[in-house]
Every structure is written in C-alpha cells, then in structure tokens.
Amino acid sequence: MRLYKMELYKLLYKKMFWISLAAVLGILAAYFILVCVGEERSTIDGTLYTGLEAVSRDREITEDFKGVLTDEKARRIIDKYGFPSQIEENYGGFRDENYLNGFVTEYLGNGYMRDWEDYQISTGLRPLQETDLGKAAEMQFWIMQKAGRSLRIFFSWE
C-alpha cells in the first residue's frame, strides 16, 4: 500500500500530468460544445434553430406543457406543432421536428422511423395507455402498490 501511495504522489506532483489532464478536459469540452450541442436542431413554426439556440427554444416551448403527459396534452402538442415529416438521407430522424413533437411522435405516434428508406410518417396518436410509456407506468404503479408506496414520476430538462 505504501508503494501505491508513493507512486500516486509522484504522479500527481508532476507538471506534465496536470497539463495533460487540462488538455484532455479541454478537448472533451470542445467536442461537447462543437459536436453534441452544435448538431442539435429544432424546427418551430417553420423556423430552423441550431446549436444552443435550438436547446433554449426547446426549453421555452416545453414550459407551456409542463406536468403529467396525458392524451389531451399530446394532442395539443401535435395540434400546435404538427407531426414531423421531412426525411433526409444519412440523418437519423425527422429533420423538421422539435423536442415536443419529436417526443410525442416517437412514443405515441402511429408511424415509425427505421432509416431513410424504411419509415412511415405518423398521421395519428395512439392512446397513452397502449404505448410502452403507458405500460411502463402501469407496471411501476403495480410494483409501488405491492410495496405499499405511492407512485411519483418526475421528468425534467434540467
């Protein structure tokens, strides 16, 4: 154990270790900012937003629909933003979706998106009870009931 502590001490007190650590963390931060956030897209009322602006606009539009997801709330989302339908080759989803209508379409829509040659655009919503989300909530409710505890589900963007 003494040898381990001594070697760790020697490693941590070298300038090159801290310079390398800072360089690796800088590269990871740059990758996250440029690639992960930079590729974020959101289409709201026909206007395309990208990057951090897309994330902030998605957060703004979700404020109106906070709370428990219901069939009526999903219908309001689709009435306001519509079903996404634009397909582009080599992109793994619909190009004209925002966070809300993308989520509702993926989990409640009657369409599917496997790739750019095998997809069906949603034209309607399935009842929440018939979807995987409804089945998971029902199972969790059953488990919590058996355990004698109340069910609390939280979802947050933060």
Residue, then its C-alpha position, 0 to 999 in steps of 0.5 A: m500500500r505504501l508503494y501505491k501511495m508513493e507512486l500516486y504522489k509522484l504522479l500527481y506532483k508532476k507538471m506534465f500530468w496536470i497539463s495533460l489532464a487540462a488538455v484532455l478536459g479541454i478537448l472533451a469540452a470542445y467536442f461537447i460544445l462543437v459536436c453534441v450541442g452544435e448538431e442539435r436542431s429544432t424546427i418551430d413554426g417553420t423556423l430552423y434553430t441550431g446549436l444552443e439556440a435550438v436547446s433554449r427554444d426547446r426549453e421555452i416551448t416545453e414550459d407551456f406543457k409542463g406536468v403529467l403527459t396525458d392524451e389531451k396534452a399530446r394532442r395539443i402538442i401535435d395540434k400546435y406543432g404538427f407531426p414531423s415529416q421531412i426525411e433526409e438521407n444519412y440523418g437519423g430522424f425527422r429533420d423538421e421536428n422539435y423536442l415536443n413533437g419529436f417526443v410525442t411522435e416517437y412514443l405515441g405516434n402511429g408511424y415509425m422511423r427505421d432509416w431513410e428508406d424504411y419509415q412511415i410518417s405518423t398521421g395519428l396518436r395512439p392512446l397513452q395507455e397502449t404505448d410502452l410509456g403507458k405500460a411502463a407506468e402501469m407496471q411501476f404503479w403495480i410494483m409501488q402498490k405491492a410495496g405499499r408506496s405511492l407512485r411519483i414520476f418526475f421528468s425534467w430538462e434540467 
